[in-house]
Amino acid sequence: MKLSARNVLSGTVTDVTKGQTTAHVKIALPGGSVITASITNEAVDELGDQAAAVIKASDVIVGKA
């Protein structure tokens, strides 16, 4: 699959917390960083132990305290 997003980070799913319609998924990356994403419960049901976080820069806001 070819994507316009250039930031694809592969890792291991370490935690899933389901809500009524969406779930929070934690993906541990090599090196120790963890990414948390909010996805639908249906998508979680199709997720395996290995996953990739695809980040499109125009949709990410990063701030410093």
Number of C-alpha atoms within 10 A of each C-alpha: 2 5 9 8 11 11 13 12 15 15 20 16 20 13 13 16 12 15 10 7 9 15 18 17 22 20 24 21 18 11 6 7 9 16 14 14 12 14 14 15 18 11 10 17 8 7 12 9 10 12 17 16 16 14 14 13 10 7 6 7 6 4 4 3 2
